[in-house]
Amino acid sequence: MTLMFAYGSNLNLEQMEHRCPDAQAIGRLKLDGWRLVFRGVADVIREDGAVCYGGVWRITPRCERALDVYEGISSGMYRKEYIPIKPTPEGEREMLVYVMNSTGIMPPSAYYLDVIREGYRDFGMPRAARAALNRALAESWDDKSPSHIERQRYRRNGRPRLAQRPKTPAAPVVVP
């Protein structure tokens, strides 16, 4: 069994039930030193002082293989990183995080953002997490600069209806 940190569509319980029926939702987590960004889909980047909210799953090797396919590991869309954690009672000492191999910034589709928001509800994310999600969305509009990977995705799948820019700028989140 492996622990996996989810921050995008893998937060959605219904979608994970289809992808990985053997996965167990453990709970939500605030991951220090990482920040949520959008590259048409969710990604996380390492950044000192940042926090990323997400959920933790315990996944089987079969689940991990299914997620590798979903995340496009063989095509190079995402890569797997294992970050050290305090040992758990079950003996885990690291947690899997899927990280994109892209640098472009693009807003997500409206549908994809709704899937993530449902995942935030599924995991009972706090208000600060929702504010961070809105900030990542706003920044994806402000810093919009698709890379070749995002352009290829649009050529392949067509251009989706993008999620709307938040109406008010996201206020800075003060985390106690």
C-alpha positions in Angstrom: 0.0 0.0 0.0 1.1 3.5 -0.8 0.0 6.9 0.4 -0.9 9.4 -2.4 -1.5 13.1 -2.1 -4.4 14.3 -4.3 -5.0 17.9 -5.1 -7.1 17.9 -8.4 -9.6 15.5 -9.8 -8.3 12.7 -7.7 -10.0 14.4 -4.7 -13.4 13.5 -6.2 -14.7 10.4 -4.5 -16.9 9.4 -7.3 -14.1 9.6 -9.9 -11.7 7.8 -7.7 -14.2 5.0 -7.1 -14.1 4.4 -10.9 -10.4 4.8 -11.3 -9.3 3.0 -8.1 -12.1 1.1 -6.4 -9.6 -0.3 -3.8 -8.3 3.1 -2.7 -9.1 4.3 0.8 -9.6 8.0 1.5 -7.6 8.8 4.7 -8.4 12.5 5.1 -7.4 16.0 4.1 -3.9 17.4 4.5 -2.2 20.8 4.3 1.1 20.2 2.5 3.7 22.8 3.4 6.2 23.9 0.7 3.9 23.2 -2.3 1.4 25.4 -4.2 -1.5 24.6 -6.5 -1.4 25.9 -10.1 -3.4 25.3 -13.2 -1.9 24.2 -16.5 -5.3 23.5 -18.0 -5.4 20.8 -15.3 -4.2 20.9 -11.7 -0.5 20.7 -10.8 1.6 21.4 -7.8 4.9 23.2 -7.6 7.4 23.4 -4.8 7.5 26.8 -3.3 9.0 27.9 0.1 6.3 29.3 2.4 3.4 28.0 0.3 0.8 25.5 1.3 -1.3 23.2 -0.8 -4.5 21.6 0.4 -5.5 18.1 -0.7 -6.5 14.7 0.3 -4.6 11.6 1.2 -5.4 8.2 -0.2 -4.0 4.8 0.6 -3.7 3.0 -2.7 -2.8 -0.5 -3.8 -0.3 -1.3 -6.5 -3.2 -1.9 -8.9 -4.6 1.6 -8.1 -1.1 3.1 -8.7 -1.0 1.5 -12.1 -4.4 2.9 -13.0 -3.4 6.3 -11.8 -0.2 6.1 -13.8 -2.3 5.6 -16.9 -4.8 8.3 -15.9 -2.0 10.9 -15.2 -0.1 10.1 -18.4 3.1 8.8 -16.8 4.2 6.9 -19.9 3.5 9.9 -22.2 5.5 12.2 -19.9 2.5 14.4 -18.9 3.1 13.8 -15.2 6.0 12.3 -13.2 5.8 10.7 -9.8 7.6 12.2 -6.8 7.8 10.5 -3.4 8.1 13.0 -0.5 9.2 11.9 2.9 6.7 11.9 5.7 6.7 11.0 9.4 6.3 7.2 9.7 2.7 6.2 10.0 1.4 3.3 12.2 1.2 1.3 9.0 4.9 1.9 8.3 4.6 4.3 5.4 7.6 6.8 5.3 6.8 8.6 2.0 3.9 9.8 0.0 3.4 9.8 -3.7 2.6 13.1 -5.5 1.9 13.4 -9.2 3.7 16.5 -10.7 3.3 17.8 -14.2 6.2 18.0 -16.7 5.1 21.4 -18.0 5.5 25.0 -17.2 2.6 26.6 -19.0 -0.2 28.3 -17.0 -3.8 28.0 -18.3 -7.2 28.1 -16.6 -9.0 24.7 -16.3 -12.2 23.8 -18.0 -15.4 24.7 -16.1 -16.2 21.0 -15.9 -12.8 20.1 -14.5 -13.0 22.8 -11.9 -16.4 21.5 -10.8 -14.9 18.1 -10.4 -12.3 19.5 -8.1 -14.8 21.6 -6.1 -16.9 18.4 -5.6 -13.7 16.8 -4.3 -13.1 19.7 -1.9 -16.7 19.1 -0.6 -16.0 15.3 -0.4 -12.9 15.9 1.8 -14.5 18.7 3.8 -11.8 21.3 2.9 -11.6 24.4 5.1 -12.3 27.9 3.8 -8.6 28.6 3.5 -8.4 25.7 1.0 -11.2 27.1 -1.1 -9.5 30.5 -1.1 -6.3 28.9 -2.2 -8.2 27.1 -5.0 -9.7 30.5 -6.1 -6.3 32.2 -6.0 -4.8 29.4 -8.2 -7.7 29.9 -10.7 -7.3 33.7 -10.7 -3.5 33.4 -11.2 -4.1 31.0 -14.1 -6.0 33.8 -15.9 -3.4 36.5 -14.9 -0.4 34.4 -15.9 -2.0 32.6 -18.8 0.8 31.3 -21.0 0.2 27.8 -22.5 3.2 25.6 -23.1 3.4 23.2 -26.1 1.9 20.5 -23.9 -1.3 22.6 -23.3 -1.5 23.5 -27.0 -1.2 19.8 -28.0 -4.0 18.9 -25.5 -6.3 21.5 -27.1 -5.4 20.4 -30.6 -6.1 16.8 -29.6 -9.3 17.3 -27.4 -10.6 20.7 -28.6 -10.8 23.8 -26.6 -13.1 23.4 -23.6 -15.2 26.1 -22.0 -12.8 27.5 -19.4 -13.7 28.1 -15.8 -14.6 31.7 -15.2 -12.1 34.1 -13.6 -13.1 34.7 -9.9 -15.1 37.9 -9.7 -13.2 39.3 -6.8 -9.5 38.9 -6.3 -8.6 36.2 -3.8 -7.5 37.7 -0.5 -4.3 36.4 1.0 -4.8 33.4 3.2 -3.5 33.7 6.7 -2.9 30.2 8.0 -2.5 30.0 11.8 
